[in-house]
Amino acid sequence: MKFGVIGAGIVGTALAVQLTKAGHQCVGVHTRSRLSYERFRGFINKDHLQLEELVPAVDCLFVTTQDGIIPLIAESLVAKKLVVPGQVWIHCSGSLPSTILRVQKDLPVRCLSLHPLQAFASVENALMILSGTHFGVEGEEEELGTDIVKDLGGIPHKILASEKTLYHAGAVVASNYLAVLASIAVDLFAEAGIPRDEALASLLPLMQGTLSNLERVGLPQALTGPIARGDAQVVKGHLDQLPPRLTEIYKGLGLKALELGESKRSIQGLNYSPEELDMLRRLLGG
């Protein structure tokens, strides 16, 4: 496969390196940023090409820019008459469907989206963890997308274009909101007298233990704590002491924990007592 990259960010650079290692030919890269290109060339020695040089020379064109620029790139290619029939245009956005590239109804190209379900801090970090990363694959060339992901060392999952926003929301909850939950926990520890830097250091092993449990036993079995135990008095104590700004967050998460708790007990052939369940629901507003 001959491929080109538009946008030399972390993802575009890492994909180019790994695909080249897998035996594919990187024809070149196009980027507006000199610094991005210099970083790109530090990992893979390919020329910076104008779109007029790059696009006609490739089978697959990766558009690895920021999400808002992706349709603008497609529009620019159409305006410049750089549309090669049969070519595959690929973007890596988790929130946008592959069809965002189809800026004209009758474009004779195939559109595909490959989204790495991972948070990459740098190109070096991406190259270390790309193998084993899960990818959302969506578009008109799903089999090709699956093959590309496997060449990257990744694990492909076909997703529905119509529900891609929900897929991305799930990724945000798992990744971004994990940091938010850590921040809330640090706030509460600070209220209890533990300095914030010490609070985070003390919470990380707890969070890592939960992640380990999720990996080892999955859901809902990984749920622990007072709601899993049916300890309504502990939950009431939390709600009595929580800062008002956190009460609704705690209740919303608690209702989901109660749902998981019921599933966990069902698997074990158990149930909450009617009294436990009623009190927990009343405390959490369910």
PyRosetta script that sets phi, psi and omega in degrees:
from pyrosetta import init, pose_from_sequence

init()
pose = pose_from_sequence("MKFGVIGAGIVGTALAVQLTKAGHQCVGVHTRSRLSYERFRGFINKDHLQLEELVPAVDCLFVTTQDGIIPLIAESLVAKKLVVPGQVWIHCSGSLPSTILRVQKDLPVRCLSLHPLQAFASVENALMILSGTHFGVEGEEEELGTDIVKDLGGIPHKILASEKTLYHAGAVVASNYLAVLASIAVDLFAEAGIPRDEALASLLPLMQGTLSNLERVGLPQALTGPIARGDAQVVKGHLDQLPPRLTEIYKGLGLKALELGESKRSIQGLNYSPEELDMLRRLLGG")
pose.set_psi(1, 127.8)
pose.set_omega(1, 170.7)
pose.set_phi(2, -93.6)
pose.set_psi(2, 127.4)
pose.set_omega(2, -177.7)
pose.set_phi(3, -134.9)
pose.set_psi(3, 157.0)
pose.set_omega(3, 174.6)
pose.set_phi(4, -130.7)
pose.set_psi(4, 161.5)
pose.set_omega(4, -176.7)
pose.set_phi(5, -126.7)
pose.set_psi(5, 129.1)
pose.set_omega(5, 171.6)
pose.set_phi(6, -108.9)
pose.set_psi(6, 112.6)
pose.set_omega(6, -176.1)
pose.set_phi(7, 104.2)
pose.set_psi(7, 109.8)
pose.set_omega(7, -173.6)
pose.set_phi(8, -103.4)
pose.set_psi(8, 46.1)
pose.set_omega(8, 175.6)
pose.set_phi(9, -78.3)
pose.set_psi(9, -165.7)
pose.set_omega(9, -177.3)
pose.set_phi(10, -61.7)
pose.set_psi(10, -49.2)
pose.set_omega(10, -176.6)
pose.set_phi(11, -65.7)
pose.set_psi(11, -47.5)
pose.set_omega(11, -179.3)
pose.set_phi(12, -60.1)
pose.set_psi(12, -41.7)
pose.set_omega(12, 179.9)
pose.set_phi(13, -66.3)
pose.set_psi(13, -46.8)
pose.set_omega(13, -178.6)
pose.set_phi(14, -63.4)
pose.set_psi(14, -41.9)
pose.set_omega(14, 178.3)
pose.set_phi(15, -62.2)
pose.set_psi(15, -42.4)
pose.set_omega(15, -179.9)
pose.set_phi(16, -61.7)
pose.set_psi(16, -43.6)
pose.set_omega(16, -179.9)
pose.set_phi(17, -63.0)
pose.set_psi(17, -49.0)
pose.set_omega(17, -175.2)
pose.set_phi(18, -69.0)
pose.set_psi(18, -38.4)
pose.set_omega(18, 178.7)
pose.set_phi(19, -67.5)
pose.set_psi(19, -35.1)
pose.set_omega(19, 176.2)
pose.set_phi(20, -65.1)
pose.set_psi(20, -42.7)
pose.set_omega(20, 176.9)
pose.set_phi(21, -61.4)
pose.set_psi(21, -30.2)
pose.set_omega(21, -179.3)
pose.set_phi(22, -81.2)
pose.set_psi(22, -1.9)
pose.set_omega(22, 175.1)
pose.set_phi(23, 105.3)
pose.set_psi(23, 2.7)
pose.set_omega(23, 177.4)
pose.set_phi(24, -86.5)
pose.set_psi(24, 159.6)
pose.set_omega(24, -175.1)
pose.set_phi(25, -104.6)
pose.set_psi(25, 115.1)
pose.set_omega(25, 173.3)
pose.set_phi(26, -83.4)
pose.set_psi(26, 115.0)
pose.set_omega(26, -178.1)
pose.set_phi(27, -76.3)
pose.set_psi(27, -37.1)
pose.set_omega(27, -179.3)
pose.set_phi(28, 168.4)
pose.set_psi(28, -174.7)
pose.set_omega(28, -176.9)
pose.set_phi(29, -137.4)
pose.set_psi(29, 150.2)
pose.set_omega(29, 174.1)
pose.set_phi(30, -127.5)
pose.set_psi(30, 127.0)
pose.set_omega(30, 178.7)
pose.set_phi(31, -149.4)
pose.set_psi(31, 152.6)
pose.set_omega(31, 177.6)
pose.set_phi(32, -83.7)
pose.set_psi(32, -13.2)
pose.set_omega(32, -173.3)
pose.set_phi(33, -104.1)
pose.set_psi(33, 121.5)
pose.set_omega(33, 177.2)
pose.set_phi(34, -64.7)
pose.set_psi(34, -40.5)
pose.set_omega(34, -179.9)
pose.set_phi(35, -63.0)
pose.set_psi(35, -40.8)
pose.set_omega(35, 178.3)
pose.set_phi(36, -63.3)
pose.set_psi(36, -41.1)
pose.set_omega(36, 179.5)
pose.set_phi(37, -66.5)
pose.set_psi(37, -40.6)
pose.set_omega(37, 179.1)
pose.set_phi(38, -61.9)
pose.set_psi(38, -39.0)
pose.set_omega(38, 176.3)
pose.set_phi(39, -65.9)
pose.set_psi(39, -44.0)
pose.set_omega(39, 178.2)
pose.set_phi(40, -55.5)
pose.set_psi(40, -47.7)
pose.set_omega(40, -176.6)
pose.set_phi(41, -68.6)
pose.set_psi(41, -22.5)
pose.set_omega(41, 175.0)
pose.set_phi(42, -66.6)
pose.set_psi(42, -22.4)
pose.set_omega(42, 179.8)
pose.set_phi(43, -103.1)
pose.set_psi(43, -32.6)
pose.set_omega(43, -178.8)
pose.set_phi(44, -147.1)
pose.set_psi(44, 120.4)
pose.set_omega(44, -170.7)
pose.set_phi(45, -83.1)
pose.set_psi(45, 79.0)
pose.set_omega(45, 178.5)
pose.set_phi(46, -125.6)
pose.set_psi(46, 150.3)
pose.set_omega(46, -174.8)
pose.set_phi(47, -72.7)
pose.set_psi(47, 151.2)
pose.set_omega(47, 167.3)
pose.set_phi(48, -81.9)
pose.set_psi(48, 122.9)
pose.set_omega(48, -175.9)
pose.set_phi(49, -118.5)
pose.set_psi(49, 147.4)
pose.set_omega(49, 169.5)
pose.set_phi(50, -70.0)
pose.set_psi(50, 156.3)
pose.set_omega(50, -177.8)
pose.set_phi(51, -57.3)
pose.set_psi(51, -35.8)
pose.set_omega(51, -179.2)
pose.set_phi(52, -64.1)
pose.set_psi(52, -26.3)
pose.set_omega(52, 177.0)
pose.set_phi(53, -88.1)
pose.set_psi(53, -39.7)
pose.set_omega(53, -172.1)
pose.set_phi(54, -74.7)
pose.set_psi(54, -51.5)
pose.set_omega(54, -168.1)
pose.set_phi(55, -62.0)
pose.set_psi(55, -46.2)
pose.set_omega(55, -177.8)
pose.set_phi(56, -67.4)
pose.set_psi(56, -12.9)
pose.set_omega(56, -173.1)
pose.set_phi(57, -95.5)
pose.set_psi(57, 0.4)
pose.set_omega(57, -172.4)
pose.set_phi(58, -122.2)
pose.set_psi(58, 156.9)
pose.set_omega(58, 172.9)
pose.set_phi(59, -86.2)
pose.set_psi(59, -39.0)
pose.set_omega(59, -178.4)
pose.set_phi(60, -126.4)
pose.set_psi(60, 134.4)
pose.set_omega(60, -179.0)
pose.set_phi(61, -117.3)
pose.set_psi(61, 115.0)
pose.set_omega(61, 178.7)
pose.set_phi(62, -91.1)
pose.set_psi(62, 123.8)
pose.set_omega(62, 175.6)
pose.set_phi(63, -105.0)
pose.set_psi(63, 99.4)
pose.set_omega(63, -173.2)
pose.set_phi(64, -114.3)
pose.set_psi(64, 45.6)
pose.set_omega(64, 177.6)
pose.set_phi(65, -91.7)
pose.set_psi(65, -179.2)
pose.set_omega(65, 170.9)
pose.set_phi(66, -61.9)
pose.set_psi(66, 152.8)
pose.set_omega(66, -173.5)
pose.set_phi(67, -53.9)
pose.set_psi(67, -44.6)
pose.set_omega(67, -175.1)
pose.set_phi(68, -65.1)
pose.set_psi(68, -19.3)
pose.set_omega(68, -177.4)
pose.set_phi(69, -91.1)
pose.set_psi(69, -18.1)
pose.set_omega(69, -173.9)
pose.set_phi(70, -55.3)
pose.set_psi(70, -52.2)
pose.set_omega(70, 179.7)
pose.set_phi(71, -65.9)
pose.set_psi(71, -28.9)
pose.set_omega(71, 177.9)
pose.set_phi(72, -66.2)
pose.set_psi(72, -36.7)
pose.set_omega(72, 176.3)
pose.set_phi(73, -63.1)
pose.set_psi(73, -46.4)
pose.set_omega(73, 179.8)
pose.set_phi(74, -61.3)
pose.set_psi(74, -42.2)
pose.set_omega(74, 178.2)
pose.set_phi(75, -63.1)
pose.set_psi(75, -38.5)
pose.set_omega(75, 178.8)
pose.set_phi(76, -64.8)
pose.set_psi(76, -41.0)
pose.set_omega(76, 178.8)
pose.set_phi(77, -63.3)
pose.set_psi(77, -39.8)
pose.set_omega(77, 178.3)
pose.set_phi(78, -66.5)
pose.set_psi(78, -44.5)
pose.set_omega(78, -178.9)
pose.set_phi(79, -62.5)
pose.set_psi(79, -34.5)
pose.set_omega(79, -179.8)
pose.set_phi(80, -86.0)
pose.set_psi(80, 2.5)
pose.set_omega(80, -178.7)
pose.set_phi(81, 59.8)
pose.set_psi(81, 39.3)
pose.set_omega(81, 178.5)
pose.set_phi(82, -104.5)
pose.set_psi(82, 55.0)
pose.set_omega(82, 179.3)
pose.set_phi(83, -113.9)
pose.set_psi(83, 115.1)
pose.set_omega(83, -177.8)
pose.set_phi(84, -103.1)
pose.set_psi(84, 113.8)
pose.set_omega(84, -178.4)
pose.set_phi(85, -54.6)
pose.set_psi(85, 133.6)
pose.set_omega(85, 178.8)
pose.set_phi(86, 87.2)
pose.set_psi(86, -10.7)
pose.set_omega(86, 179.3)
pose.set_phi(87, -68.9)
pose.set_psi(87, 152.8)
pose.set_omega(87, 178.1)
pose.set_phi(88, -108.4)
pose.set_psi(88, 123.3)
pose.set_omega(88, 175.4)
pose.set_phi(89, -101.3)
pose.set_psi(89, 129.6)
pose.set_omega(89, -173.5)
pose.set_phi(90, -127.3)
pose.set_psi(90, 129.4)
pose.set_omega(90, 170.2)
pose.set_phi(91, -117.9)
pose.set_psi(91, 166.3)
pose.set_omega(91, -173.5)
pose.set_phi(92, -120.1)
pose.set_psi(92, 24.0)
pose.set_omega(92, 178.5)
pose.set_phi(93, -76.5)
pose.set_psi(93, 141.1)
pose.set_omega(93, 175.8)
pose.set_phi(94, -86.5)
pose.set_psi(94, -18.7)
pose.set_omega(94, -174.5)
pose.set_phi(95, -103.1)
pose.set_psi(95, -20.6)
pose.set_omega(95, -175.4)
pose.set_phi(96, -101.9)
pose.set_psi(96, 139.9)
pose.set_omega(96, 176.0)
pose.set_phi(97, -72.1)
pose.set_psi(97, 161.4)
pose.set_omega(97, 178.9)
pose.set_phi(98, -60.7)
pose.set_psi(98, -28.7)
pose.set_omega(98, -176.3)
pose.set_phi(99, -67.2)
pose.set_psi(99, -9.6)
pose.set_omega(99, 176.6)
pose.set_phi(100, -61.6)
pose.set_psi(100, -22.7)
pose.set_omega(100, 178.4)
pose.set_phi(101, -78.1)
pose.set_psi(101, -20.1)
pose.set_omega(101, -176.4)
pose.set_phi(102, -86.3)
pose.set_psi(102, 77.9)
pose.set_omega(102, -175.8)
pose.set_phi(103, -79.3)
pose.set_psi(103, -9.9)
pose.set_omega(103, 170.0)
pose.set_phi(104, -131.6)
pose.set_psi(104, 140.8)
pose.set_omega(104, -173.1)
pose.set_phi(105, -61.1)
pose.set_psi(105, -35.4)
pose.set_omega(105, -172.9)
pose.set_phi(106, -101.8)
pose.set_psi(106, 22.8)
pose.set_omega(106, 179.0)
pose.set_phi(107, -60.9)
pose.set_psi(107, 129.3)
pose.set_omega(107, -177.0)
pose.set_phi(108, -86.6)
pose.set_psi(108, 34.8)
pose.set_omega(108, 177.1)
pose.set_phi(109, -114.8)
pose.set_psi(109, 165.7)
pose.set_omega(109, 176.5)
pose.set_phi(110, -105.4)
pose.set_psi(110, 138.7)
pose.set_omega(110, -174.7)
pose.set_phi(111, -113.4)
pose.set_psi(111, 137.7)
pose.set_omega(111, -174.2)
pose.set_phi(112, -145.8)
pose.set_psi(112, 149.7)
pose.set_omega(112, 175.0)
pose.set_phi(113, -128.4)
pose.set_psi(113, 131.6)
pose.set_omega(113, 175.7)
pose.set_phi(114, -126.4)
pose.set_psi(114, 111.1)
pose.set_omega(114, -176.1)
pose.set_phi(115, -112.5)
pose.set_psi(115, 116.1)
pose.set_omega(115, 176.0)
pose.set_phi(116, -73.7)
pose.set_psi(116, 123.7)
pose.set_omega(116, -177.4)
pose.set_phi(117, -87.0)
pose.set_psi(117, 70.4)
pose.set_omega(117, -174.6)
pose.set_phi(118, -159.1)
pose.set_psi(118, 154.7)
pose.set_omega(118, 175.5)
pose.set_phi(119, -104.7)
pose.set_psi(119, 112.4)
pose.set_omega(119, -177.2)
pose.set_phi(120, -100.0)
pose.set_psi(120, 120.4)
pose.set_omega(120, -178.7)
pose.set_phi(121, -83.1)
pose.set_psi(121, -25.7)
pose.set_omega(121, -177.4)
pose.set_phi(122, -162.2)
pose.set_psi(122, 170.1)
pose.set_omega(122, 176.8)
pose.set_phi(123, -63.1)
pose.set_psi(123, -42.6)
pose.set_omega(123, 179.7)
pose.set_phi(124, -59.4)
pose.set_psi(124, -44.2)
pose.set_omega(124, 178.7)
pose.set_phi(125, -63.4)
pose.set_psi(125, -43.0)
pose.set_omega(125, -179.9)
pose.set_phi(126, -60.8)
pose.set_psi(126, -42.4)
pose.set_omega(126, -179.4)
pose.set_phi(127, -66.7)
pose.set_psi(127, -28.2)
pose.set_omega(127, 179.0)
pose.set_phi(128, -73.7)
pose.set_psi(128, -35.9)
pose.set_omega(128, -170.5)
pose.set_phi(129, -114.3)
pose.set_psi(129, 1.7)
pose.set_omega(129, -178.8)
pose.set_phi(130, -61.7)
pose.set_psi(130, -41.2)
pose.set_omega(130, 175.3)
pose.set_phi(131, -67.2)
pose.set_psi(131, 123.6)
pose.set_omega(131, -176.1)
pose.set_phi(132, 96.9)
pose.set_psi(132, -8.9)
pose.set_omega(132, 177.2)
pose.set_phi(133, -72.7)
pose.set_psi(133, 140.0)
pose.set_omega(133, 175.9)
pose.set_phi(134, -84.9)
pose.set_psi(134, 143.7)
pose.set_omega(134, -178.9)
pose.set_phi(135, -125.5)
pose.set_psi(135, 139.6)
pose.set_omega(135, 167.6)
pose.set_phi(136, -87.2)
pose.set_psi(136, 125.5)
pose.set_omega(136, -177.7)
pose.set_phi(137, -115.7)
pose.set_psi(137, 126.8)
pose.set_omega(137, -176.4)
pose.set_phi(138, -153.4)
pose.set_psi(138, 133.9)
pose.set_omega(138, 176.3)
pose.set_phi(139, 144.1)
pose.set_psi(139, -163.7)
pose.set_omega(139, -172.7)
pose.set_phi(140, -85.0)
pose.set_psi(140, -11.5)
pose.set_omega(140, -179.4)
pose.set_phi(141, -126.9)
pose.set_psi(141, 58.7)
pose.set_omega(141, -174.8)
pose.set_phi(142, -63.7)
pose.set_psi(142, -36.0)
pose.set_omega(142, 179.9)
pose.set_phi(143, -66.9)
pose.set_psi(143, -41.8)
pose.set_omega(143, 175.3)
pose.set_phi(144, -61.7)
pose.set_psi(144, -44.1)
pose.set_omega(144, 179.2)
pose.set_phi(145, -59.3)
pose.set_psi(145, -42.3)
pose.set_omega(145, 177.9)
pose.set_phi(146, -61.4)
pose.set_psi(146, -43.0)
pose.set_omega(146, 179.3)
pose.set_phi(147, -63.9)
pose.set_psi(147, -41.3)
pose.set_omega(147, 179.9)
pose.set_phi(148, -63.6)
pose.set_psi(148, -44.3)
pose.set_omega(148, 179.3)
pose.set_phi(149, -60.3)
pose.set_psi(149, -42.8)
pose.set_omega(149, 178.6)
pose.set_phi(150, -64.0)
pose.set_psi(150, -37.5)
pose.set_omega(150, 176.3)
pose.set_phi(151, -64.3)
pose.set_psi(151, -28.4)
pose.set_omega(151, 177.1)
pose.set_phi(152, -79.5)
pose.set_psi(152, -6.8)
pose.set_omega(152, -175.4)
pose.set_phi(153, 84.5)
pose.set_psi(153, 11.3)
pose.set_omega(153, -176.5)
pose.set_phi(154, -92.1)
pose.set_psi(154, 178.8)
pose.set_omega(154, -178.8)
pose.set_phi(155, -118.9)
pose.set_psi(155, 112.3)
pose.set_omega(155, -174.1)
pose.set_phi(156, -84.9)
pose.set_psi(156, 145.1)
pose.set_omega(156, 173.8)
pose.set_phi(157, -136.1)
pose.set_psi(157, 121.0)
pose.set_omega(157, 177.9)
pose.set_phi(158, -76.4)
pose.set_psi(158, 130.8)
pose.set_omega(158, -178.4)
pose.set_phi(159, -124.2)
pose.set_psi(159, 160.4)
pose.set_omega(159, -178.6)
pose.set_phi(160, -84.0)
pose.set_psi(160, 128.7)
pose.set_omega(160, 179.3)
pose.set_phi(161, -60.6)
pose.set_psi(161, -37.3)
pose.set_omega(161, -176.5)
pose.set_phi(162, -67.7)
pose.set_psi(162, -21.0)
pose.set_omega(162, -178.2)
pose.set_phi(163, -115.6)
pose.set_psi(163, 20.4)
pose.set_omega(163, -174.4)
pose.set_phi(164, -66.0)
pose.set_psi(164, -31.8)
pose.set_omega(164, 177.9)
pose.set_phi(165, -61.1)
pose.set_psi(165, -38.7)
pose.set_omega(165, 178.1)
pose.set_phi(166, -68.2)
pose.set_psi(166, -39.1)
pose.set_omega(166, 175.4)
pose.set_phi(167, -58.0)
pose.set_psi(167, -45.8)
pose.set_omega(167, -179.0)
pose.set_phi(168, -67.9)
pose.set_psi(168, -37.7)
pose.set_omega(168, 176.9)
pose.set_phi(169, -61.0)
pose.set_psi(169, -39.3)
pose.set_omega(169, 176.3)
pose.set_phi(170, -61.1)
pose.set_psi(170, -41.0)
pose.set_omega(170, 178.2)
pose.set_phi(171, -65.1)
pose.set_psi(171, -40.0)
pose.set_omega(171, 178.5)
pose.set_phi(172, -63.2)
pose.set_psi(172, -43.6)
pose.set_omega(172, 179.6)
pose.set_phi(173, -61.6)
pose.set_psi(173, -43.8)
pose.set_omega(173, -176.5)
pose.set_phi(174, -70.2)
pose.set_psi(174, -33.4)
pose.set_omega(174, -174.4)
pose.set_phi(175, -102.7)
pose.set_psi(175, -67.2)
pose.set_omega(175, -175.2)
pose.set_phi(176, -62.5)
pose.set_psi(176, -43.4)
pose.set_omega(176, -175.3)
pose.set_phi(177, -76.5)
pose.set_psi(177, -16.5)
pose.set_omega(177, 171.3)
pose.set_phi(178, -62.4)
pose.set_psi(178, -41.4)
pose.set_omega(178, 176.2)
pose.set_phi(179, -65.3)
pose.set_psi(179, -36.7)
pose.set_omega(179, 177.9)
pose.set_phi(180, -64.9)
pose.set_psi(180, -43.7)
pose.set_omega(180, 177.6)
pose.set_phi(181, -61.4)
pose.set_psi(181, -39.7)
pose.set_omega(181, 176.8)
pose.set_phi(182, -61.6)
pose.set_psi(182, -39.6)
pose.set_omega(182, 179.4)
pose.set_phi(183, -63.8)
pose.set_psi(183, -41.9)
pose.set_omega(183, 178.0)
pose.set_phi(184, -63.4)
pose.set_psi(184, -43.8)
pose.set_omega(184, 179.6)
pose.set_phi(185, -63.0)
pose.set_psi(185, -39.0)
pose.set_omega(185, 177.0)
pose.set_phi(186, -63.2)
pose.set_psi(186, -40.9)
pose.set_omega(186, 177.0)
pose.set_phi(187, -58.1)
pose.set_psi(187, -44.1)
pose.set_omega(187, -178.3)
pose.set_phi(188, -68.6)
pose.set_psi(188, -39.9)
pose.set_omega(188, 176.3)
pose.set_phi(189, -63.5)
pose.set_psi(189, -39.3)
pose.set_omega(189, 178.6)
pose.set_phi(190, -63.1)
pose.set_psi(190, -39.8)
pose.set_omega(190, 176.4)
pose.set_phi(191, -61.1)
pose.set_psi(191, -30.1)
pose.set_omega(191, -179.5)
pose.set_phi(192, -84.9)
pose.set_psi(192, 0.2)
pose.set_omega(192, 174.8)
pose.set_phi(193, 103.8)
pose.set_psi(193, 4.0)
pose.set_omega(193, 179.3)
pose.set_phi(194, -93.1)
pose.set_psi(194, 123.1)
pose.set_omega(194, 178.7)
pose.set_phi(195, -54.3)
pose.set_psi(195, 147.6)
pose.set_omega(195, -170.3)
pose.set_phi(196, -60.7)
pose.set_psi(196, -39.6)
pose.set_omega(196, -179.9)
pose.set_phi(197, -67.4)
pose.set_psi(197, -37.9)
pose.set_omega(197, 176.2)
pose.set_phi(198, -69.3)
pose.set_psi(198, -34.5)
pose.set_omega(198, -179.5)
pose.set_phi(199, -60.8)
pose.set_psi(199, -49.6)
pose.set_omega(199, -179.3)
pose.set_phi(200, -62.8)
pose.set_psi(200, -43.2)
pose.set_omega(200, 180.0)
pose.set_phi(201, -60.7)
pose.set_psi(201, -35.4)
pose.set_omega(201, -178.6)
pose.set_phi(202, -79.4)
pose.set_psi(202, -26.6)
pose.set_omega(202, -179.3)
pose.set_phi(203, -82.1)
pose.set_psi(203, -28.6)
pose.set_omega(203, -175.4)
pose.set_phi(204, -58.5)
pose.set_psi(204, -44.5)
pose.set_omega(204, 177.2)
pose.set_phi(205, -60.9)
pose.set_psi(205, -35.4)
pose.set_omega(205, 177.2)
pose.set_phi(206, -63.9)
pose.set_psi(206, -45.6)
pose.set_omega(206, 179.9)
pose.set_phi(207, -65.6)
pose.set_psi(207, -40.8)
pose.set_omega(207, 178.5)
pose.set_phi(208, -65.2)
pose.set_psi(208, -34.7)
pose.set_omega(208, 176.1)
pose.set_phi(209, -63.5)
pose.set_psi(209, -40.2)
pose.set_omega(209, 177.8)
pose.set_phi(210, -66.0)
pose.set_psi(210, -42.1)
pose.set_omega(210, 176.3)
pose.set_phi(211, -60.9)
pose.set_psi(211, -39.3)
pose.set_omega(211, 177.4)
pose.set_phi(212, -63.2)
pose.set_psi(212, -41.7)
pose.set_omega(212, 177.8)
pose.set_phi(213, -63.8)
pose.set_psi(213, -40.1)
pose.set_omega(213, 177.7)
pose.set_phi(214, -61.3)
pose.set_psi(214, -40.7)
pose.set_omega(214, 179.6)
pose.set_phi(215, -69.5)
pose.set_psi(215, -35.7)
pose.set_omega(215, -173.8)
pose.set_phi(216, -82.3)
pose.set_psi(216, -45.7)
pose.set_omega(216, -174.1)
pose.set_phi(217, -118.2)
pose.set_psi(217, -11.5)
pose.set_omega(217, 175.5)
pose.set_phi(218, 74.2)
pose.set_psi(218, -166.7)
pose.set_omega(218, 179.0)
pose.set_phi(219, -102.7)
pose.set_psi(219, 143.7)
pose.set_omega(219, 3.8)
pose.set_phi(220, -91.8)
pose.set_psi(220, 4.1)
pose.set_omega(220, -170.8)
pose.set_phi(221, -62.4)
pose.set_psi(221, -23.9)
pose.set_omega(221, -177.2)
pose.set_phi(222, -74.5)
pose.set_psi(222, -10.8)
pose.set_omega(222, 179.6)
pose.set_phi(223, -69.0)
pose.set_psi(223, 129.3)
pose.set_omega(223, 173.8)
pose.set_phi(224, -129.9)
pose.set_psi(224, -177.2)
pose.set_omega(224, 173.6)
pose.set_phi(225, 102.0)
pose.set_psi(225, -175.9)
pose.set_omega(225, -171.6)
pose.set_phi(226, -63.8)
pose.set_psi(226, -37.0)
pose.set_omega(226, 179.9)
pose.set_phi(227, -70.2)
pose.set_psi(227, -39.7)
pose.set_omega(227, 175.7)
pose.set_phi(228, -61.1)
pose.set_psi(228, -35.2)
pose.set_omega(228, -179.5)
pose.set_phi(229, -82.2)
pose.set_psi(229, -14.0)
pose.set_omega(229, -175.6)
pose.set_phi(230, 78.9)
pose.set_psi(230, 25.3)
pose.set_omega(230, -175.9)
pose.set_phi(231, -89.2)
pose.set_psi(231, 81.9)
pose.set_omega(231, -174.6)
pose.set_phi(232, -65.9)
pose.set_psi(232, -30.8)
pose.set_omega(232, -179.0)
pose.set_phi(233, -65.1)
pose.set_psi(233, -37.2)
pose.set_omega(233, 177.1)
pose.set_phi(234, -65.8)
pose.set_psi(234, -43.7)
pose.set_omega(234, 178.5)
pose.set_phi(235, -61.1)
pose.set_psi(235, -42.3)
pose.set_omega(235, 177.9)
pose.set_phi(236, -61.1)
pose.set_psi(236, -41.5)
pose.set_omega(236, 177.8)
pose.set_phi(237, -60.8)
pose.set_psi(237, -41.1)
pose.set_omega(237, 176.9)
pose.set_phi(238, -59.5)
pose.set_psi(238, -50.4)
pose.set_omega(238, -176.4)
pose.set_phi(239, -64.7)
pose.set_psi(239, -31.7)
pose.set_omega(239, 177.9)
pose.set_phi(240, -67.1)
pose.set_psi(240, -29.7)
pose.set_omega(240, -174.0)
pose.set_phi(241, -103.9)
pose.set_psi(241, -16.9)
pose.set_omega(241, -175.8)
pose.set_phi(242, -63.2)
pose.set_psi(242, 143.3)
pose.set_omega(242, 169.7)
pose.set_phi(243, -59.3)
pose.set_psi(243, 139.7)
pose.set_omega(243, -176.9)
pose.set_phi(244, -52.5)
pose.set_psi(244, -33.9)
pose.set_omega(244, -177.1)
pose.set_phi(245, -66.6)
pose.set_psi(245, -16.7)
pose.set_omega(245, -177.8)
pose.set_phi(246, -105.6)
pose.set_psi(246, -5.5)
pose.set_omega(246, -173.7)
pose.set_phi(247, -61.5)
pose.set_psi(247, -48.0)
pose.set_omega(247, -176.5)
pose.set_phi(248, -67.8)
pose.set_psi(248, -35.6)
pose.set_omega(248, 176.6)
pose.set_phi(249, -61.7)
pose.set_psi(249, -46.8)
pose.set_omega(249, -179.5)
pose.set_phi(250, -60.9)
pose.set_psi(250, -44.1)
pose.set_omega(250, -178.4)
pose.set_phi(251, -64.6)
pose.set_psi(251, -42.9)
pose.set_omega(251, -179.7)
pose.set_phi(252, -62.9)
pose.set_psi(252, -44.7)
pose.set_omega(252, 177.5)
pose.set_phi(253, -66.7)
pose.set_psi(253, -36.4)
pose.set_omega(253, 179.9)
pose.set_phi(254, -63.6)
pose.set_psi(254, -39.2)
pose.set_omega(254, 177.9)
pose.set_phi(255, -63.4)
pose.set_psi(255, -38.9)
pose.set_omega(255, 176.5)
pose.set_phi(256, -67.8)
pose.set_psi(256, -37.7)
pose.set_omega(256, 176.8)
pose.set_phi(257, -63.3)
pose.set_psi(257, -37.9)
pose.set_omega(257, 178.8)
pose.set_phi(258, -64.9)
pose.set_psi(258, -39.8)
pose.set_omega(258, 176.3)
pose.set_phi(259, -60.5)
pose.set_psi(259, -44.6)
pose.set_omega(259, 177.6)
pose.set_phi(260, -64.9)
pose.set_psi(260, -40.0)
pose.set_omega(260, 179.5)
pose.set_phi(261, -60.5)
pose.set_psi(261, -40.5)
pose.set_omega(261, 177.8)
pose.set_phi(262, -64.5)
pose.set_psi(262, -40.2)
pose.set_omega(262, 178.7)
pose.set_phi(263, -65.6)
pose.set_psi(263, -41.3)
pose.set_omega(263, 179.9)
pose.set_phi(264, -62.4)
pose.set_psi(264, -45.7)
pose.set_omega(264, -179.9)
pose.set_phi(265, -66.1)
pose.set_psi(265, -35.5)
pose.set_omega(265, 178.9)
pose.set_phi(266, -62.5)
pose.set_psi(266, -42.2)
pose.set_omega(266, 177.7)
pose.set_phi(267, -61.0)
pose.set_psi(267, -34.7)
pose.set_omega(267, -179.6)
pose.set_phi(268, -84.2)
pose.set_psi(268, -1.0)
pose.set_omega(268, -177.7)
pose.set_phi(269, 75.8)
pose.set_psi(269, 26.4)
pose.set_omega(269, -177.1)
pose.set_phi(270, -122.1)
pose.set_psi(270, 169.8)
pose.set_omega(270, 175.2)
pose.set_phi(271, -143.2)
pose.set_psi(271, 154.4)
pose.set_omega(271, 166.8)
pose.set_phi(272, -65.0)
pose.set_psi(272, 149.3)
pose.set_omega(272, 171.4)
pose.set_phi(273, -68.9)
pose.set_psi(273, 153.3)
pose.set_omega(273, 178.8)
pose.set_phi(274, -55.8)
pose.set_psi(274, -36.1)
pose.set_omega(274, -179.5)
pose.set_phi(275, -67.1)
pose.set_psi(275, -44.9)
pose.set_omega(275, 178.6)
pose.set_phi(276, -60.1)
pose.set_psi(276, -49.2)
pose.set_omega(276, -176.3)
pose.set_phi(277, -63.3)
pose.set_psi(277, -43.0)
pose.set_omega(277, -179.2)
pose.set_phi(278, -63.9)
pose.set_psi(278, -44.0)
pose.set_omega(278, -177.6)
pose.set_phi(279, -68.4)
pose.set_psi(279, -41.0)
pose.set_omega(279, 178.5)
pose.set_phi(280, -62.4)
pose.set_psi(280, -43.0)
pose.set_omega(280, -180.0)
pose.set_phi(281, -64.9)
pose.set_psi(281, -39.3)
pose.set_omega(281, 179.5)
pose.set_phi(282, -67.9)
pose.set_psi(282, -39.9)
pose.set_omega(282, 178.8)
pose.set_phi(283, -64.8)
pose.set_psi(283, -38.4)
pose.set_omega(283, -174.1)
pose.set_phi(284, -91.7)
pose.set_psi(284, -5.1)
pose.set_omega(284, 177.4)
pose.set_phi(285, 80.6)
pose.set_psi(285, 22.4)
pose.set_omega(285, -178.1)
pose.set_phi(286, -93.1)
pose.dump_pdb("model.pdb")
